[in-house]
Amino acid sequence: MRGLSIALKSLSAHKLRTVLAILGVFLGTLVLTAVTHIGSSMVRQADLETQKLGPNLVQVRAQSVRFGRTNTGSSLGITATLTLEDAEAIRRSLPEIAGMSMFMQGGRRVRAGNLQTNGQVVGAEAAYLRVRSLELLVGRFLEDDDEENLARVCVLGNALAERLFGDPAAGCGQELYIAQTRYQVVGILEAKGADFGGSSFDEQLFIPLRTYQRRLLNSSRLDGIYLNLLDGASVQAAKNSLFTLLRERHNIGPGQRDDFRVSSAEDAARLRNEVLDLVTSLGVLSALISFVVGGLGIFSIMILLVRARQLEIGVRRAVGASRRAIIRQFLSEAGIMAGTGGGLGVLISLALVTLIYAVGGLPFVYEPLFCLGAAAASVLAGVVAGAWPARQASRVEVVTALKNWE
C-alpha cells in the first residue's frame, strides 16, 4: 500500500504529463470496446432478421436483359426473363418446397382522399403471407378468389396505412386509388421492417398478382418467386437445383451469364457479416495504433520521471529499499496510468454504445468478459511500456544520486 501511495502522489505531481500519457490508452480501449460491441450487436441483429424472415427462404429474381442497340450504343428495349411456366416447373421439380409465391412489384402513386404518397405496389399470391412470415394487424390477406376474379382489393403495410389514414387499423375497409383505379383495403399488416433485400414491408401495398399483371401492366411476366423450404432442407442444394433448372429452361450455355438471380436470407446475412468483420478489423487496427501511441506516451513520461526523481530513488536506496522494490514502484505507476485510461475508456465506451443501441434500434449486446479483458490488457500495456524505465530506475547508484543533488 505504501508503494501505491507513493505512485499516486508522484503522478498527481505531474498531472498534465500523466493525462497525456493515458490519453492514447484511453482512446484505444474506447475504440476497441465500442467497435467490438457494435459489431456484435449488428451481427445479432442480422441473425434475428434472418430468423424473422425465415432461414429457409430462397428468392428467384428475374434479370432484365437488354436487346438490340442503336448506332449510339443505347438499348432498344428489355425483355422479361422469368415466366409463369418457370414457376410451375420449379413447383414440380423441387420436392423440398414447403411454400411458394410468385410476385411482381413497382413504385406507384397511391391516393386516399386528398392524401397522395409513394408506395411499393406488390402483386402477390395468397401464399405470400405465410411464405414471407407476415402477420395481420386487422382484416385479411389476399385470397385465391381475389386472384381468380381479378379483384380490386389491397392489403397495406403498417407505415403506409398510417401515412394515409392516421391510425393504421382505421384504414381497413377504406378505399384508395392506384393509377386512377379504385381499390378496397381489406387488411393491414403488423409492423415488420425491411427484408434481406432492403425493401420495407411497412411501405408496401399488396394486390392480387393477376390484378397487377392485367390492370397495371397487361403483362404475364414475373419479377420473382419466393420459396420456403421444408425444415432440414439444404438451402445450397435447392439453389443449385434452381440454377440448373432455369439455365436449362432459358437455354443458357456454358460460360454465358445467367438472366436470373437466386439468393437467400443466409446469403444476405453472410455478406453483411463479412462487411461487419471488415469494419471491425479496421476498428481493431485503429485501436492497436492508439495503444501503441499510449504505450509510447507512458514510456516517455516514465523516462522523465526517472530522471526527475534521481534524489528520491537515491534516498530510498540509502535507507534500504531494494532494486526490486524500485522496479515495483515504477511498474505500479505505469500500470496505474494505463489502467486508469483503460478503465475510463471501457466505461465511456459502454455509455456510448448503449446510446447507439437505443437510437439505432439495435439489440443490447454486452460483453463483460471482453470489457474486463480490455481493462486488463491496458494495465499490461502500461507495465510493458514502463519495464525499461523501471529497470533504469533500479540501477541508479546512491552515491551518484546524492552527489548530483549536492
Contacts in CASP RR format, 6 or more apart in sequence:
PFRMAT RR
TARGET T0000
AUTHOR 0000-0000-0000
METHOD contacts of the structure
MODEL  1
MRGLSIALKSLSAHKLRTVLAILGVFLGTLVLTAVTHIGSSMVRQADLET
QKLGPNLVQVRAQSVRFGRTNTGSSLGITATLTLEDAEAIRRSLPEIAGM
SMFMQGGRRVRAGNLQTNGQVVGAEAAYLRVRSLELLVGRFLEDDDEENL
ARVCVLGNALAERLFGDPAAGCGQELYIAQTRYQVVGILEAKGADFGGSS
FDEQLFIPLRTYQRRLLNSSRLDGIYLNLLDGASVQAAKNSLFTLLRERH
NIGPGQRDDFRVSSAEDAARLRNEVLDLVTSLGVLSALISFVVGGLGIFS
IMILLVRARQLEIGVRRAVGASRRAIIRQFLSEAGIMAGTGGGLGVLISL
ALVTLIYAVGGLPFVYEPLFCLGAAAASVLAGVVAGAWPARQASRVEVVT
ALKNWE
3 328 0 8 1.000
3 329 0 8 1.000
3 332 0 8 1.000
4 332 0 8 1.000
4 336 0 8 1.000
6 329 0 8 1.000
7 329 0 8 1.000
7 332 0 8 1.000
7 333 0 8 1.000
7 336 0 8 1.000
8 336 0 8 1.000
10 305 0 8 1.000
10 309 0 8 1.000
10 333 0 8 1.000
11 18 0 8 1.000
11 333 0 8 1.000
11 336 0 8 1.000
11 337 0 8 1.000
12 18 0 8 1.000
14 301 0 8 1.000
14 304 0 8 1.000
14 305 0 8 1.000
17 301 0 8 1.000
17 304 0 8 1.000
18 301 0 8 1.000
18 337 0 8 1.000
20 297 0 8 1.000
20 301 0 8 1.000
21 294 0 8 1.000
21 295 0 8 1.000
21 297 0 8 1.000
21 298 0 8 1.000
21 300 0 8 1.000
21 301 0 8 1.000
21 337 0 8 1.000
22 294 0 8 1.000
22 298 0 8 1.000
22 337 0 8 1.000
22 338 0 8 1.000
22 339 0 8 1.000
22 340 0 8 1.000
22 341 0 8 1.000
22 342 0 8 1.000
22 344 0 8 1.000
23 294 0 8 1.000
23 341 0 8 1.000
24 290 0 8 1.000
24 291 0 8 1.000
24 293 0 8 1.000
24 294 0 8 1.000
24 295 0 8 1.000
24 297 0 8 1.000
24 341 0 8 1.000
25 290 0 8 1.000
25 291 0 8 1.000
25 294 0 8 1.000
25 295 0 8 1.000
25 298 0 8 1.000
25 337 0 8 1.000
25 338 0 8 1.000
25 339 0 8 1.000
25 341 0 8 1.000
25 342 0 8 1.000
25 378 0 8 1.000
25 381 0 8 1.000
25 382 0 8 1.000
26 341 0 8 1.000
26 342 0 8 1.000
26 344 0 8 1.000
26 345 0 8 1.000
27 290 0 8 1.000
27 345 0 8 1.000
28 286 0 8 1.000
28 287 0 8 1.000
28 288 0 8 1.000
28 290 0 8 1.000
28 291 0 8 1.000
28 294 0 8 1.000
28 342 0 8 1.000
28 345 0 8 1.000
29 287 0 8 1.000
29 291 0 8 1.000
29 341 0 8 1.000
29 342 0 8 1.000
29 343 0 8 1.000
29 344 0 8 1.000
29 345 0 8 1.000
29 346 0 8 1.000
29 349 0 8 1.000
29 374 0 8 1.000
29 375 0 8 1.000
29 378 0 8 1.000
30 345 0 8 1.000
30 346 0 8 1.000
30 348 0 8 1.000
30 349 0 8 1.000
30 352 0 8 1.000
31 283 0 8 1.000
31 286 0 8 1.000
31 287 0 8 1.000
31 290 0 8 1.000
31 349 0 8 1.000
32 283 0 8 1.000
32 284 0 8 1.000
32 287 0 8 1.000
32 288 0 8 1.000
32 374 0 8 1.000
33 345 0 8 1.000
33 346 0 8 1.000
33 349 0 8 1.000
33 350 0 8 1.000
33 353 0 8 1.000
33 370 0 8 1.000
33 371 0 8 1.000
33 374 0 8 1.000
34 349 0 8 1.000
34 352 0 8 1.000
34 353 0 8 1.000
35 279 0 8 1.000
35 280 0 8 1.000
35 283 0 8 1.000
35 284 0 8 1.000
35 287 0 8 1.000
36 280 0 8 1.000
36 284 0 8 1.000
36 367 0 8 1.000
36 370 0 8 1.000
37 349 0 8 1.000
37 350 0 8 1.000
37 353 0 8 1.000
37 365 0 8 1.000
37 366 0 8 1.000
37 367 0 8 1.000
37 370 0 8 1.000
38 353 0 8 1.000
38 356 0 8 1.000
38 362 0 8 1.000
39 276 0 8 1.000
39 279 0 8 1.000
39 280 0 8 1.000
40 365 0 8 1.000
40 367 0 8 1.000
41 353 0 8 1.000
41 357 0 8 1.000
41 362 0 8 1.000
41 363 0 8 1.000
41 364 0 8 1.000
41 365 0 8 1.000
42 272 0 8 1.000
42 276 0 8 1.000
42 362 0 8 1.000
43 273 0 8 1.000
43 276 0 8 1.000
44 363 0 8 1.000
44 365 0 8 1.000
45 362 0 8 1.000
45 363 0 8 1.000
46 268 0 8 1.000
46 269 0 8 1.000
46 272 0 8 1.000
46 273 0 8 1.000
46 276 0 8 1.000
47 269 0 8 1.000
48 363 0 8 1.000
49 194 0 8 1.000
49 196 0 8 1.000
49 265 0 8 1.000
49 269 0 8 1.000
50 196 0 8 1.000
50 265 0 8 1.000
50 266 0 8 1.000
50 268 0 8 1.000
50 269 0 8 1.000
52 133 0 8 1.000
52 192 0 8 1.000
53 132 0 8 1.000
53 133 0 8 1.000
53 195 0 8 1.000
53 196 0 8 1.000
53 265 0 8 1.000
54 133 0 8 1.000
54 228 0 8 1.000
54 265 0 8 1.000
55 235 0 8 1.000
55 265 0 8 1.000
55 266 0 8 1.000
56 98 0 8 1.000
56 228 0 8 1.000
56 229 0 8 1.000
56 230 0 8 1.000
56 231 0 8 1.000
56 232 0 8 1.000
56 233 0 8 1.000
56 235 0 8 1.000
57 131 0 8 1.000
57 132 0 8 1.000
57 196 0 8 1.000
57 226 0 8 1.000
57 227 0 8 1.000
57 228 0 8 1.000
57 229 0 8 1.000
57 264 0 8 1.000
57 265 0 8 1.000
58 226 0 8 1.000
58 227 0 8 1.000
58 229 0 8 1.000
58 235 0 8 1.000
58 238 0 8 1.000
58 239 0 8 1.000
58 242 0 8 1.000
58 262 0 8 1.000
58 263 0 8 1.000
58 264 0 8 1.000
59 224 0 8 1.000
59 225 0 8 1.000
59 226 0 8 1.000
59 227 0 8 1.000
59 261 0 8 1.000
59 262 0 8 1.000
59 263 0 8 1.000
59 264 0 8 1.000
60 82 0 8 1.000
60 90 0 8 1.000
60 224 0 8 1.000
60 225 0 8 1.000
60 227 0 8 1.000
60 242 0 8 1.000
60 246 0 8 1.000
60 260 0 8 1.000
60 261 0 8 1.000
60 262 0 8 1.000
61 82 0 8 1.000
61 223 0 8 1.000
61 224 0 8 1.000
61 260 0 8 1.000
61 261 0 8 1.000
61 262 0 8 1.000
61 263 0 8 1.000
62 80 0 8 1.000
62 81 0 8 1.000
62 82 0 8 1.000
62 221 0 8 1.000
62 222 0 8 1.000
62 223 0 8 1.000
62 224 0 8 1.000
62 259 0 8 1.000
62 260 0 8 1.000
63 81 0 8 1.000
63 258 0 8 1.000
63 259 0 8 1.000
63 260 0 8 1.000
63 261 0 8 1.000
64 78 0 8 1.000
64 79 0 8 1.000
64 80 0 8 1.000
64 81 0 8 1.000
65 78 0 8 1.000
65 79 0 8 1.000
65 81 0 8 1.000
65 259 0 8 1.000
66 75 0 8 1.000
66 76 0 8 1.000
66 77 0 8 1.000
66 78 0 8 1.000
67 75 0 8 1.000
67 76 0 8 1.000
67 77 0 8 1.000
67 78 0 8 1.000
67 79 0 8 1.000
68 75 0 8 1.000
68 76 0 8 1.000
68 77 0 8 1.000
69 75 0 8 1.000
69 76 0 8 1.000
70 76 0 8 1.000
80 219 0 8 1.000
80 221 0 8 1.000
80 222 0 8 1.000
81 250 0 8 1.000
81 259 0 8 1.000
81 260 0 8 1.000
82 221 0 8 1.000
82 222 0 8 1.000
82 223 0 8 1.000
82 224 0 8 1.000
82 225 0 8 1.000
82 260 0 8 1.000
83 220 0 8 1.000
83 221 0 8 1.000
83 222 0 8 1.000
84 102 0 8 1.000
84 220 0 8 1.000
84 222 0 8 1.000
85 249 0 8 1.000
86 222 0 8 1.000
86 225 0 8 1.000
86 246 0 8 1.000
86 249 0 8 1.000
87 100 0 8 1.000
87 102 0 8 1.000
87 222 0 8 1.000
87 225 0 8 1.000
89 245 0 8 1.000
89 249 0 8 1.000
90 97 0 8 1.000
90 100 0 8 1.000
90 225 0 8 1.000
90 227 0 8 1.000
90 242 0 8 1.000
90 245 0 8 1.000
90 246 0 8 1.000
91 97 0 8 1.000
91 100 0 8 1.000
93 241 0 8 1.000
93 245 0 8 1.000
94 227 0 8 1.000
94 238 0 8 1.000
94 241 0 8 1.000
94 242 0 8 1.000
96 229 0 8 1.000
96 230 0 8 1.000
96 233 0 8 1.000
96 234 0 8 1.000
96 237 0 8 1.000
96 238 0 8 1.000
97 227 0 8 1.000
97 228 0 8 1.000
97 229 0 8 1.000
97 230 0 8 1.000
98 228 0 8 1.000
98 229 0 8 1.000
98 230 0 8 1.000
98 231 0 8 1.000
99 127 0 8 1.000
99 130 0 8 1.000
99 131 0 8 1.000
99 227 0 8 1.000
99 228 0 8 1.000
100 127 0 8 1.000
100 131 0 8 1.000
100 225 0 8 1.000
100 226 0 8 1.000
100 227 0 8 1.000
100 228 0 8 1.000
101 124 0 8 1.000
101 125 0 8 1.000
101 126 0 8 1.000
101 127 0 8 1.000
101 128 0 8 1.000
101 131 0 8 1.000
101 132 0 8 1.000
101 225 0 8 1.000
101 226 0 8 1.000
102 124 0 8 1.000
102 125 0 8 1.000
102 209 0 8 1.000
102 222 0 8 1.000
102 224 0 8 1.000
102 225 0 8 1.000
103 122 0 8 1.000
103 123 0 8 1.000
103 124 0 8 1.000
103 125 0 8 1.000
103 128 0 8 1.000
103 209 0 8 1.000
103 222 0 8 1.000
103 223 0 8 1.000
103 224 0 8 1.000
103 225 0 8 1.000
103 226 0 8 1.000
104 122 0 8 1.000
104 123 0 8 1.000
104 209 0 8 1.000
104 212 0 8 1.000
104 213 0 8 1.000
104 217 0 8 1.000
104 221 0 8 1.000
104 222 0 8 1.000
104 223 0 8 1.000
104 224 0 8 1.000
105 120 0 8 1.000
105 121 0 8 1.000
105 122 0 8 1.000
105 123 0 8 1.000
105 199 0 8 1.000
105 204 0 8 1.000
105 223 0 8 1.000
106 120 0 8 1.000
106 121 0 8 1.000
106 122 0 8 1.000
106 223 0 8 1.000
107 118 0 8 1.000
107 119 0 8 1.000
107 120 0 8 1.000
107 121 0 8 1.000
108 118 0 8 1.000
108 119 0 8 1.000
108 120 0 8 1.000
108 121 0 8 1.000
108 178 0 8 1.000
108 179 0 8 1.000
108 205 0 8 1.000
108 216 0 8 1.000
109 116 0 8 1.000
109 117 0 8 1.000
109 118 0 8 1.000
109 119 0 8 1.000
109 178 0 8 1.000
109 179 0 8 1.000
110 116 0 8 1.000
110 117 0 8 1.000
110 118 0 8 1.000
110 119 0 8 1.000
110 121 0 8 1.000
110 160 0 8 1.000
110 164 0 8 1.000
110 176 0 8 1.000
110 177 0 8 1.000
110 178 0 8 1.000
110 205 0 8 1.000
111 176 0 8 1.000
111 177 0 8 1.000
112 164 0 8 1.000
112 165 0 8 1.000
112 174 0 8 1.000
112 175 0 8 1.000
112 176 0 8 1.000
112 177 0 8 1.000
113 176 0 8 1.000
115 163 0 8 1.000
115 164 0 8 1.000
117 160 0 8 1.000
117 163 0 8 1.000
117 164 0 8 1.000
119 160 0 8 1.000
119 203 0 8 1.000
119 204 0 8 1.000
119 205 0 8 1.000
120 199 0 8 1.000
120 200 0 8 1.000
120 203 0 8 1.000
120 204 0 8 1.000
120 205 0 8 1.000
121 178 0 8 1.000
121 204 0 8 1.000
121 205 0 8 1.000
121 206 0 8 1.000
121 207 0 8 1.000
121 212 0 8 1.000
121 216 0 8 1.000
122 128 0 8 1.000
122 204 0 8 1.000
122 205 0 8 1.000
122 206 0 8 1.000
122 207 0 8 1.000
122 212 0 8 1.000
123 206 0 8 1.000
123 207 0 8 1.000
123 208 0 8 1.000
123 209 0 8 1.000
123 211 0 8 1.000
123 212 0 8 1.000
123 213 0 8 1.000
124 142 0 8 1.000
124 206 0 8 1.000
124 207 0 8 1.000
124 208 0 8 1.000
124 209 0 8 1.000
125 142 0 8 1.000
125 147 0 8 1.000
125 208 0 8 1.000
125 209 0 8 1.000
126 141 0 8 1.000
126 142 0 8 1.000
126 143 0 8 1.000
126 144 0 8 1.000
126 146 0 8 1.000
126 147 0 8 1.000
128 134 0 8 1.000
128 141 0 8 1.000
128 142 0 8 1.000
128 206 0 8 1.000
128 226 0 8 1.000
129 136 0 8 1.000
129 141 0 8 1.000
129 142 0 8 1.000
130 228 0 8 1.000
131 226 0 8 1.000
131 227 0 8 1.000
131 228 0 8 1.000
132 195 0 8 1.000
132 201 0 8 1.000
132 226 0 8 1.000
134 141 0 8 1.000
134 189 0 8 1.000
134 190 0 8 1.000
134 192 0 8 1.000
134 201 0 8 1.000
135 189 0 8 1.000
135 190 0 8 1.000
135 192 0 8 1.000
136 155 0 8 1.000
136 187 0 8 1.000
136 188 0 8 1.000
136 189 0 8 1.000
136 190 0 8 1.000
137 158 0 8 1.000
137 168 0 8 1.000
137 169 0 8 1.000
137 187 0 8 1.000
137 188 0 8 1.000
137 189 0 8 1.000
137 190 0 8 1.000
138 169 0 8 1.000
138 172 0 8 1.000
138 187 0 8 1.000
138 188 0 8 1.000
139 172 0 8 1.000
139 186 0 8 1.000
139 187 0 8 1.000
139 188 0 8 1.000
140 155 0 8 1.000
140 186 0 8 1.000
140 187 0 8 1.000
141 155 0 8 1.000
141 187 0 8 1.000
141 206 0 8 1.000
142 153 0 8 1.000
142 155 0 8 1.000
142 186 0 8 1.000
142 206 0 8 1.000
142 207 0 8 1.000
142 208 0 8 1.000
145 151 0 8 1.000
146 153 0 8 1.000
146 208 0 8 1.000
146 211 0 8 1.000
147 208 0 8 1.000
147 209 0 8 1.000
147 210 0 8 1.000
147 211 0 8 1.000
148 210 0 8 1.000
150 208 0 8 1.000
150 210 0 8 1.000
150 211 0 8 1.000
150 214 0 8 1.000
150 215 0 8 1.000
151 208 0 8 1.000
151 211 0 8 1.000
152 181 0 8 1.000
152 182 0 8 1.000
152 183 0 8 1.000
152 184 0 8 1.000
152 207 0 8 1.000
152 211 0 8 1.000
152 215 0 8 1.000
153 183 0 8 1.000
153 184 0 8 1.000
153 185 0 8 1.000
153 186 0 8 1.000
153 207 0 8 1.000
153 208 0 8 1.000
154 176 0 8 1.000
154 178 0 8 1.000
154 183 0 8 1.000
154 184 0 8 1.000
154 185 0 8 1.000
154 186 0 8 1.000
154 205 0 8 1.000
154 206 0 8 1.000
154 207 0 8 1.000
155 185 0 8 1.000
155 186 0 8 1.000
155 187 0 8 1.000
155 188 0 8 1.000
155 189 0 8 1.000
155 205 0 8 1.000
155 206 0 8 1.000
156 164 0 8 1.000
156 168 0 8 1.000
156 171 0 8 1.000
156 185 0 8 1.000
156 187 0 8 1.000
156 188 0 8 1.000
156 189 0 8 1.000
156 205 0 8 1.000
156 206 0 8 1.000
157 168 0 8 1.000
157 188 0 8 1.000
157 189 0 8 1.000
157 192 0 8 1.000
157 201 0 8 1.000
157 202 0 8 1.000
157 203 0 8 1.000
157 204 0 8 1.000
157 205 0 8 1.000
157 206 0 8 1.000
158 168 0 8 1.000
158 188 0 8 1.000
158 189 0 8 1.000
158 190 0 8 1.000
158 191 0 8 1.000
158 192 0 8 1.000
158 201 0 8 1.000
158 202 0 8 1.000
159 191 0 8 1.000
159 200 0 8 1.000
159 202 0 8 1.000
159 203 0 8 1.000
160 202 0 8 1.000
160 203 0 8 1.000
160 204 0 8 1.000
160 205 0 8 1.000
161 168 0 8 1.000
161 169 0 8 1.000
161 171 0 8 1.000
161 185 0 8 1.000
161 188 0 8 1.000
162 168 0 8 1.000
164 171 0 8 1.000
164 176 0 8 1.000
165 171 0 8 1.000
165 174 0 8 1.000
168 188 0 8 1.000
169 188 0 8 1.000
171 185 0 8 1.000
171 188 0 8 1.000
172 185 0 8 1.000
172 186 0 8 1.000
172 187 0 8 1.000
172 188 0 8 1.000
173 184 0 8 1.000
173 185 0 8 1.000
173 186 0 8 1.000
173 187 0 8 1.000
174 184 0 8 1.000
174 185 0 8 1.000
175 182 0 8 1.000
175 183 0 8 1.000
175 184 0 8 1.000
175 185 0 8 1.000
176 182 0 8 1.000
176 183 0 8 1.000
176 185 0 8 1.000
177 183 0 8 1.000
178 205 0 8 1.000
178 207 0 8 1.000
178 216 0 8 1.000
179 215 0 8 1.000
179 216 0 8 1.000
181 215 0 8 1.000
183 207 0 8 1.000
189 201 0 8 1.000
189 202 0 8 1.000
191 202 0 8 1.000
192 200 0 8 1.000
192 201 0 8 1.000
192 202 0 8 1.000
193 200 0 8 1.000
193 201 0 8 1.000
193 202 0 8 1.000
194 200 0 8 1.000
194 201 0 8 1.000
195 201 0 8 1.000
196 263 0 8 1.000
196 264 0 8 1.000
196 265 0 8 1.000
196 267 0 8 1.000
196 268 0 8 1.000
196 269 0 8 1.000
197 268 0 8 1.000
213 219 0 8 1.000
213 220 0 8 1.000
213 221 0 8 1.000
227 238 0 8 1.000
229 235 0 8 1.000
229 238 0 8 1.000
235 264 0 8 1.000
235 266 0 8 1.000
239 262 0 8 1.000
239 264 0 8 1.000
242 262 0 8 1.000
243 258 0 8 1.000
243 262 0 8 1.000
246 252 0 8 1.000
246 258 0 8 1.000
246 260 0 8 1.000
246 262 0 8 1.000
247 253 0 8 1.000
247 258 0 8 1.000
250 259 0 8 1.000
250 260 0 8 1.000
252 258 0 8 1.000
252 259 0 8 1.000
291 378 0 8 1.000
291 381 0 8 1.000
294 338 0 8 1.000
294 381 0 8 1.000
294 385 0 8 1.000
295 338 0 8 1.000
295 381 0 8 1.000
295 382 0 8 1.000
295 384 0 8 1.000
295 385 0 8 1.000
296 385 0 8 1.000
297 385 0 8 1.000
298 334 0 8 1.000
298 337 0 8 1.000
298 338 0 8 1.000
298 381 0 8 1.000
298 382 0 8 1.000
298 385 0 8 1.000
298 386 0 8 1.000
299 385 0 8 1.000
299 386 0 8 1.000
299 388 0 8 1.000
299 389 0 8 1.000
301 337 0 8 1.000
302 330 0 8 1.000
302 333 0 8 1.000
302 334 0 8 1.000
302 385 0 8 1.000
302 386 0 8 1.000
302 389 0 8 1.000
302 390 0 8 1.000
303 389 0 8 1.000
303 392 0 8 1.000
305 330 0 8 1.000
305 333 0 8 1.000
305 389 0 8 1.000
306 313 0 8 1.000
306 330 0 8 1.000
306 389 0 8 1.000
306 392 0 8 1.000
306 393 0 8 1.000
306 396 0 8 1.000
309 393 0 8 1.000
310 396 0 8 1.000
310 400 0 8 1.000
310 401 0 8 1.000
310 404 0 8 1.000
310 405 0 8 1.000
311 401 0 8 1.000
311 402 0 8 1.000
311 404 0 8 1.000
311 405 0 8 1.000
313 326 0 8 1.000
313 393 0 8 1.000
313 396 0 8 1.000
313 401 0 8 1.000
314 396 0 8 1.000
314 397 0 8 1.000
314 398 0 8 1.000
314 401 0 8 1.000
314 402 0 8 1.000
315 401 0 8 1.000
316 325 0 8 1.000
316 326 0 8 1.000
317 326 0 8 1.000
317 396 0 8 1.000
317 397 0 8 1.000
317 398 0 8 1.000
317 401 0 8 1.000
318 398 0 8 1.000
318 402 0 8 1.000
323 394 0 8 1.000
323 395 0 8 1.000
324 394 0 8 1.000
326 390 0 8 1.000
326 393 0 8 1.000
326 394 0 8 1.000
326 396 0 8 1.000
327 390 0 8 1.000
327 391 0 8 1.000
327 393 0 8 1.000
327 394 0 8 1.000
328 390 0 8 1.000
329 390 0 8 1.000
329 393 0 8 1.000
330 386 0 8 1.000
330 389 0 8 1.000
330 390 0 8 1.000
330 393 0 8 1.000
331 383 0 8 1.000
331 386 0 8 1.000
331 387 0 8 1.000
331 390 0 8 1.000
334 382 0 8 1.000
334 383 0 8 1.000
334 385 0 8 1.000
334 386 0 8 1.000
334 387 0 8 1.000
334 389 0 8 1.000
334 390 0 8 1.000
335 379 0 8 1.000
335 382 0 8 1.000
335 383 0 8 1.000
335 386 0 8 1.000
337 382 0 8 1.000
338 378 0 8 1.000
338 379 0 8 1.000
338 380 0 8 1.000
338 381 0 8 1.000
338 382 0 8 1.000
338 383 0 8 1.000
338 385 0 8 1.000
339 375 0 8 1.000
339 378 0 8 1.000
339 379 0 8 1.000
339 382 0 8 1.000
341 378 0 8 1.000
342 374 0 8 1.000
342 375 0 8 1.000
342 378 0 8 1.000
342 379 0 8 1.000
343 375 0 8 1.000
343 378 0 8 1.000
346 371 0 8 1.000
346 374 0 8 1.000
346 375 0 8 1.000
350 366 0 8 1.000
350 371 0 8 1.000
354 364 0 8 1.000
356 362 0 8 1.000
357 363 0 8 1.000
357 364 0 8 1.000
357 365 0 8 1.000
END
